[in-house]
């Protein structure tokens, strides 16, 4: 019987292909794999941005705090005398123009008048500080015989040509002092000033060749500094000029400061109270002598805006405010305002780093316990 079965032969090299169903299943599996990879990548990238943003906040806050600590620690050098602490000072800036507003002559002033340091971002403090770089006596040098330009000094060798000095009277009151400059090498008995001075000349205070007068403020989310020896920092027109108010660190959303005050009688050089009250009135000189340190708090913000709330509560510091009196268990720093003063309902979508420290004003501390202020 003849076999009728038909046997198809395969040609050499001919391969069987995928069916449509097999191709579609492969595509689905590939797409699922891509989705998983993208989700892992997105999660990893989000964590990286969060970590990087936190690192940026850490760096910005550390840089800002370091500069403030360094300047506040030196504050008062060359003016460490209760005779000067109740005075105001005026001078000419580098351009030759005279500063329009008298500035309080104190080591550190927290929140000076806005015509001296224009206000920064909402809920932030401003700081004004000054110090010299003299090699002479920071407590001042007695004038034996005062003159309009030539002064007979107790120790003229403590001065040098081009040193900046303050010719201070025995009592300032409402008098505005001027920073003067020594115009010639001192003689064995005299010091000659560049500009005529009509002060009664109780003492001459040496600020050295490069006195430092700085104003700090948080402006548009940056810690900024203005050099009062080069610019008129008190002019409202200058506050948004980055060549005048120079950024020090970015993403700084708050600066808080308080005086550490010795309230003991007699004074014992130990801080008993922290507050923001600037000494004034007839007893201001001893009021300044009782301030031996400044409490600082800086809040730095990450650059990463999160989809959800990541900061439920504002950072808290040790300082007190009008809404959080002394002894309060909670002292949050208000971050609810934008730089323009409008309400910011999205501040909780960022992460924050709080830096807090006490900075001794060593040139006041070195004055010790003053009998005249006890």
Secondary structure by P-SEA (a helix, b strand, c coil): ccccbbbbbbcccbbbbbcaaaaaaaaaaaaaaaaaaaaaaaaaaaaaaaaaaaaaaaaaaaaaaaaaaaaaaaccccccccccccbbbbbbcccccccccccccccccccccccccccccccbbbbbbcccccccccccccccccccccccccccccccccbbbbbcccccccbbbbbcccccccccccccccccccccccbbbbcccbbbbbbbbbccccbbbbcccccccccccccccccccccccccccbbbbbbbccccccccccccccccccccccaaaaaaaaccbbbbbbbbbbcccccccccccccccccccccccccccccccccccccccccccccccccbbbbbbbbbcccccccccccccc
